[in-house]
Amino acid sequence: MESGEDGSGGKISIVLADDHEVVREGLRLVLDAESDMEVTAEAGDTDTTVRVVNGHKPRILVLDLNMPGPPTLEAIPQIEESSPETDVIVLTMQTEVAFARAAFRAGARGFVVKHAAAKELVQAIRQVCAGETYVSPQLGARLAAEPDAAEGPPGGLTPREAEVLGMIALGYTNPQIAEELVLSVRTVETHRANIQSKLGTSSRSELVRYALDHGLVER
């Protein structure tokens, strides 16, 4: 598909997926101000995002990395299959190289950090529509310089599991993690069980040691 076109009216159709309404409102203002871009729908959690993309078939999905529901990275292949015309640009607070690598492995075409200028997201959309990939400049050099020693977060963890493990190591209880990440306590318990299974650990002290040894929290 040609850059700047989405097959309906010549504009790049965009779906915004972020669990903070104020963030979506700000992004919509920026993107709708571009003459060749149009935000056609929004979503605030992973399940809604999948449904909205399936319904609208946008040219671009701007996807927050951490939203309520199933891990967003795990949804990217599903979105690719159901809406192959949609390219995914991850927009996140995460600045770790491992998260960028995991996003690209999942099928994302762009990775933009949230504290970047709004014009960077516009640039990313144009670049991805032109058939290229995009990564925030502050991460690009590190991606090139740092070897891909691990398949994403250590131990085969998903980005969400790595986040939960880091919070466990910092002393957060399951209810506190659930509140912070806008998840149910049962979902946090499931993540914790998956972490213990993948890492072969059973005690909190072992989880803390693993998190410290692998840089998921500062000592």
N, C-alpha and C positions, 0 to 999 in steps of 0.2 A: 504494500500500500504506500502511496506517495506521501512524502512529508506534507503536513498541513491538511490532509484530507482524511475523513473518516467515512466517506461514502454517503453522507447525508448533509447537504448544504455546504460542503467544502470546509467545515470547521473540524478541528480535532476534538472529538467528544471525550470527556474526562469524567471518571467517577472518583470521588474523594472518600476514602475510608480512614477514619480517625475517631477514637472514642471521645474526643473533646470537641464539643460543638463550636466553641470559640475558635479553635484551630481551623475547623472546616470553613467557618464563616470568613476568616481572614484569607484563606487560600482561595476560596471562591471569588472574593473581590479582586485578588491579584490576577487570577487566571481568566476570569470573565472580561477583564479590562483589555486582554489581548484580542485583537481583531480576528484571529484565526483559531481561537480556543473557546470551548464552551463546556461548563460543568453541567452534566445532564442528570446526575444523581449523587446521593451521599449515603454513607453507612457508618454505623458506630460500633459494630462488632463483626467478628469473623463470619458467622453464619449469614448475617444480613448482607455482608459484602458479596459472598458467593451468589446469593439469590439476585442481588441487584445487578451484578455483572452479567449473569445469565440472561436477565431480562433486557438489559440495555445494550449489551455487546459494545462497550466503549472502545475507543482506540487506545486509551491509556487508563490504567488504574493506578492512582496514587495511594499507596498502602502503608499505613502505620504498622510498625513491627510488633507492637504489643497492644492487643485489644482484647476485650472480653470474648470468651469462647475458645474454640480450638486454636492451637498455634497458627499464626498467620502464614509462616513460612510453609507449613504443611498444606495450606490451602492453595498455594501458588500453582503447583502442578495440576490440581483439580481445575483451577480457573483456566489454565493453559489448554486443558483438554476440552472443556466445555465452551470456551470462547477463544479460539486460536488467534483471532484478529486482535486480541487485547494484549498489550505489552504492560508489564508491571514495573513501576518505579517505587521502590521502598523509600519512605520518608520517616526518619526515626531520630531519637535522641542518642541512640547507640553509636559510639565512635570507635569501637573495637574492630580491628581488621577481621577477626574471626566471624563477626556478624555479617560483615560485607561479603566475605567468601561464602558463607552459608546462604545468603540471599541470592547470590549469583548462581550457586549450585542448584538452588530450588527452581530457578528459571527467571528470576528478576532480570530486567535489562538496565536498571538504573538504581543507584543507591545515593540518597541525599540526606545529609544530617540536618535536623530541624533548625539549628541555630544559624544556618547559612542564610544569606540574603535570599529574598523571595525570587529575585531574578535568576538565581541558580536553578530553581525548580523549573522555571520557564525554559531555561537553556537545556535542562535535562530532557524535558518533554520534546523539544524540537530535535535534539540529537537522537533520541530513541526513535522518533518517528522517521528519521532519516536512515534508520537501519543500523545505527551505532549503539554502543553501550555508554553509560555515563556513571561516573563515581565522583563524589565530592573531592576537590583537589587536595584537601588536607588528608584524605585517606589514600588517594591514588599513589603517591610516592611510597607510602608504607606497604601498600598491597604489592608493589613491585619489589620492594626491598626485603620484606619479611617472607621467609620460606613458608610454604603451606604445609607445615609439619603435622597439622592435625586436621581431621575432617570436621571443620567447624569447631564448636566448643569441645573441650577435652572430654574423653570418655564416651564419645558418641552421643553426648547430651544435645538436646535441641536448645536453641537460644532461650526459650521460656524455662526449660529445666535448669539451665545454667543460672538464670536470674533467680529462680526459686532457691537453688543451692546457695548462691551468694547471700541471700536473705536469711536462710537457715543459719549460715555461719556467723552472721551478724547478730544472731540471737532472736530473730523474729519468730513468733509462734505461728502455727498454721492459720488461725483466725486473722492475725495481723497481716500475714502475707496475702491472704484472700482480700482483705480490705484494701491494701496498698495496690494490688494488681487488678482489682475489680473482678475477682473470680469467686466461685463458691468454695467453701471450705473443703467440700468433697473433691473438687478439681485439684486443689492444692495437695490434698492427701494422695491423689492419684499420681500427680507429678513427683511427690516425694517417694512413693513406692517405686516408680519407674527409675528415679535417680539411684535409689539403693540397689535395685536389681542390676542396672547397667554398671555401677561402680563396684558391686560386690561388697557393699558396706551395710552395716545394720545399726550402728550407734551414731549418735549425734557427734561425738568427739571425732569419729572417723570421717564424717562428712565435713566437719570444720577443717580438719587437717588437709583433706583433699582440696577443698576450696582455697585454702591458703597456699598450698604447694603449687596450684595451677593458676594463680593470679586472679581468681574470681572475686577476691576481696583483698584489701590492703592489710598487711600485718600491723 
